[in-house]
Amino acid sequence: MSILPIPFIQIVITDFMVLAGINFGLYFTLHGGDFKTLRKNTELRVYLAIFGSTLLVMVNLLTSDSTQEQEKVCC
């Protein structure tokens, strides 16, 4: 049994964790309306690329058919 059994709560917490991982100076830039600087920021692009690729790997592993029976090794 999970501590957080409701998937919606887990998704909301994950979203806030991703937002908290972004440099707060970028939020100030976004608040000022400078979207070009935000799009060109290398740190943000790498952070989102790592998060996105990790997310794709996790989804692939969770949805793959892992119910294949293992061969029983007998002594």
C-alpha positions in Angstrom: 0.0 0.0 0.0 1.3 3.4 -0.9 1.5 6.4 1.3 -0.4 8.5 -1.3 -2.9 6.1 -2.8 -4.6 8.7 -5.0 -2.7 9.3 -8.3 -4.0 12.8 -8.6 -2.2 13.8 -5.4 1.0 12.2 -6.7 0.7 14.1 -10.0 0.2 17.4 -8.2 3.1 16.8 -5.9 5.4 15.9 -8.9 4.3 19.1 -10.7 5.3 21.2 -7.8 8.6 19.4 -7.4 9.4 20.1 -11.1 8.5 23.8 -10.7 10.6 24.0 -7.5 13.6 22.6 -9.4 13.6 25.5 -11.8 15.8 28.5 -11.1 13.8 31.2 -9.3 15.5 33.8 -11.4 13.7 32.4 -14.4 10.3 33.0 -12.6 11.3 36.6 -12.2 12.2 36.8 -15.9 8.9 35.2 -16.8 7.0 37.6 -14.6 8.7 40.4 -16.5 7.3 39.0 -19.7 10.7 38.2 -21.3 9.8 34.9 -22.9 12.8 34.9 -25.3 15.3 34.7 -22.5 13.3 32.0 -20.9 13.3 29.9 -24.1 17.0 30.4 -24.7 18.1 29.4 -21.1 20.3 26.4 -21.4 19.8 25.3 -17.8 16.0 25.2 -18.2 16.3 23.3 -21.5 18.7 20.7 -20.0 16.6 20.3 -16.9 13.4 19.8 -18.9 15.2 17.4 -21.3 16.4 15.3 -18.4 13.0 15.2 -16.8 11.3 14.4 -20.1 13.7 11.6 -21.0 13.4 10.1 -17.5 9.6 10.3 -17.8 9.6 8.5 -21.1 11.9 5.7 -19.8 9.6 5.3 -16.7 6.4 5.2 -18.8 8.1 2.7 -21.1 9.1 0.5 -18.2 5.8 0.7 -16.5 3.8 -0.1 -19.7 6.0 -2.8 -21.1 5.0 -6.4 -20.8 7.0 -7.6 -17.9 4.8 -10.6 -17.1 7.0 -12.9 -19.1 7.7 -16.0 -17.1 11.3 -16.5 -16.2 12.9 -19.9 -17.0 13.2 -22.0 -13.9 16.7 -23.0 -13.3 17.0 -26.3 -11.6 20.1 -27.6 -9.9 
